[in-house]
Amino acid sequence: MGMKQSRVPWANKLRPDMKPVVGDDPKGRGRMLIPTPMLVANEMKRVRKGRTITVSELRDRLARQFGADFTCPLVTGIFYNIIAGAAEESIAAGKKPLAPYWRIIRDDGSLSPKTPFGPERQAEHLRNEGHCIADEADKFIVALRQAHDAD
């Protein structure tokens, strides 16, 4: 599967000037963090090689840092894909990736079908780090045996 095309290089979408915002959730669920791409990338970098965390755990970690009740799932998902695209651009250019996006898995243990190279590329990265990946019903599932980061 080829990389999803973007008219603008993925790295240009990282918005390093952007600042996180904590505010009241319009749906009344408490204080919500609107993260930044770089904030999400920096938290991804904390997940060690050979480990994984779920998207919910990533969002919980970010919320705790800012005293929020939760992190916006929509914005986090958008930034996840931007970071993944920027990482793959760096890898294609022979550079170190911005962040190991592939170590962030969905809450059910499956891989994201929306990343720039799709779940196949995420599975390749995880296999290279020693994870077992099952291909079940058109989904890639990470075997969580010793793969989960409890930090």
C-alpha positions as CSV (number, residue, x, y, z in Angstrom):
1,M,0.0,0.0,0.0
2,G,1.4,3.4,-0.9
3,M,1.5,6.5,1.3
4,K,-1.7,8.5,1.4
5,Q,-1.0,11.6,-0.6
6,S,-0.9,15.0,1.1
7,R,-0.7,18.2,-0.9
8,V,1.4,19.7,1.9
9,P,4.3,17.7,3.4
10,W,3.2,16.0,6.6
11,A,6.0,17.7,8.5
12,N,4.6,21.1,7.6
13,K,1.4,20.2,9.5
14,L,3.1,19.7,12.8
15,R,2.5,23.3,13.9
16,P,5.3,23.7,16.5
17,D,4.0,27.2,17.3
18,M,0.6,25.8,18.5
19,K,-0.2,25.8,22.2
20,P,-2.3,23.3,24.1
21,V,-5.6,24.5,25.5
22,V,-7.6,23.2,28.5
23,G,-11.2,24.2,28.7
24,D,-14.7,23.1,29.6
25,D,-16.1,20.3,27.4
26,P,-19.2,21.6,25.6
27,K,-20.8,18.2,26.3
28,G,-20.4,18.6,30.0
29,R,-17.8,15.8,30.5
30,G,-15.4,18.0,32.5
31,R,-12.1,19.7,31.5
32,M,-10.8,18.7,28.1
33,L,-7.3,19.1,26.7
34,I,-6.9,20.1,23.1
35,P,-3.3,18.9,22.5
36,T,-0.8,20.0,19.9
37,P,0.9,17.7,17.4
38,M,4.2,18.1,19.1
39,L,2.8,17.4,22.5
40,V,1.3,14.1,21.1
41,A,4.6,13.3,19.4
42,N,6.6,13.9,22.6
43,E,4.4,11.6,24.5
44,M,4.7,8.9,21.8
45,K,8.5,9.2,22.2
46,R,8.2,8.1,25.8
47,V,7.0,4.6,24.7
48,R,10.1,2.4,24.7
49,K,11.1,0.1,21.9
50,G,9.4,-3.2,22.2
51,R,6.4,-1.7,24.1
52,T,3.0,-0.4,23.1
53,I,0.3,1.7,24.7
54,T,-3.3,2.2,23.6
55,V,-4.7,5.4,22.2
56,S,-6.8,5.8,25.4
57,E,-3.7,5.5,27.5
58,L,-1.9,8.1,25.4
59,R,-4.8,10.5,25.8
60,D,-5.0,9.8,29.6
61,R,-1.2,10.6,29.9
62,L,-1.7,13.8,28.1
63,A,-4.7,14.8,30.2
64,R,-2.9,14.1,33.5
65,Q,0.0,16.4,32.4
66,F,-2.4,19.3,32.1
67,G,-4.8,18.5,34.9
68,A,-7.6,17.8,32.5
69,D,-10.3,15.1,32.8
70,F,-9.7,13.9,29.3
71,T,-8.0,14.7,26.0
72,C,-10.0,15.4,22.9
73,P,-10.2,12.1,20.9
74,L,-10.9,13.7,17.6
75,V,-7.9,16.1,17.7
76,T,-5.6,13.4,19.1
77,G,-6.6,11.1,16.1
78,I,-5.9,13.8,13.6
79,F,-2.5,14.6,15.1
80,Y,-1.7,10.9,15.3
81,N,-2.0,10.6,11.6
82,I,0.0,13.8,11.0
83,I,2.8,12.5,13.2
84,A,2.6,9.1,11.4
85,G,2.9,10.8,8.0
86,A,5.8,13.0,9.1
87,A,7.6,9.9,10.6
88,E,7.2,8.0,7.3
89,E,8.4,11.0,5.3
90,S,11.5,11.1,7.5
91,I,12.1,7.4,7.2
92,A,11.8,7.6,3.4
93,A,14.4,10.4,3.4
94,G,16.8,8.2,5.4
95,K,16.2,10.2,8.7
96,K,15.2,9.3,12.2
97,P,11.3,9.4,12.5
98,L,9.8,12.2,14.6
99,A,8.1,9.7,16.9
100,P,7.4,5.9,16.9
101,Y,3.7,6.3,16.1
102,W,3.5,2.5,15.5
103,R,3.8,1.8,19.2
104,I,0.3,3.4,19.8
105,I,-2.4,0.8,19.1
106,R,-6.2,1.0,19.2
107,D,-7.9,0.1,22.5
108,D,-8.9,-3.4,21.2
109,G,-5.3,-4.2,20.3
110,S,-5.8,-3.6,16.6
111,L,-3.7,-1.3,14.3
112,S,-5.1,1.9,12.8
113,P,-6.4,1.5,9.3
114,K,-6.0,5.3,8.8
115,T,-2.3,5.8,9.1
116,P,-0.5,7.0,5.9
117,F,0.9,3.6,5.0
118,G,-2.0,1.7,6.6
119,P,-1.9,-1.1,9.2
120,E,0.6,-3.1,7.1
121,R,3.3,-0.6,7.6
122,Q,2.5,-0.2,11.3
123,A,2.6,-4.0,11.6
124,E,6.0,-4.1,9.9
125,H,7.5,-1.6,12.4
126,L,6.1,-3.6,15.3
127,R,7.3,-6.9,14.0
128,N,10.8,-5.3,13.6
129,E,10.6,-4.6,17.4
130,G,9.7,-8.2,18.2
131,H,5.9,-8.0,18.5
132,C,3.7,-10.8,17.3
133,I,0.9,-9.5,15.0
134,A,-2.1,-11.6,14.0
135,D,-4.0,-10.9,10.8
136,E,-7.6,-11.5,11.9
137,A,-10.7,-10.7,9.8
138,D,-9.1,-7.9,7.9
139,K,-7.6,-6.4,11.1
140,F,-4.1,-6.6,12.4
141,I,-4.1,-7.4,16.1
142,V,-1.0,-7.0,18.4
143,A,-0.4,-9.9,20.8
144,L,-0.2,-8.0,24.1
145,R,1.9,-10.6,25.8
146,Q,4.8,-8.6,27.3
147,A,4.2,-5.9,24.6
148,H,2.2,-3.5,26.8
149,D,3.9,-0.5,28.5
150,A,2.5,0.0,32.0
151,D,4.3,3.3,32.6
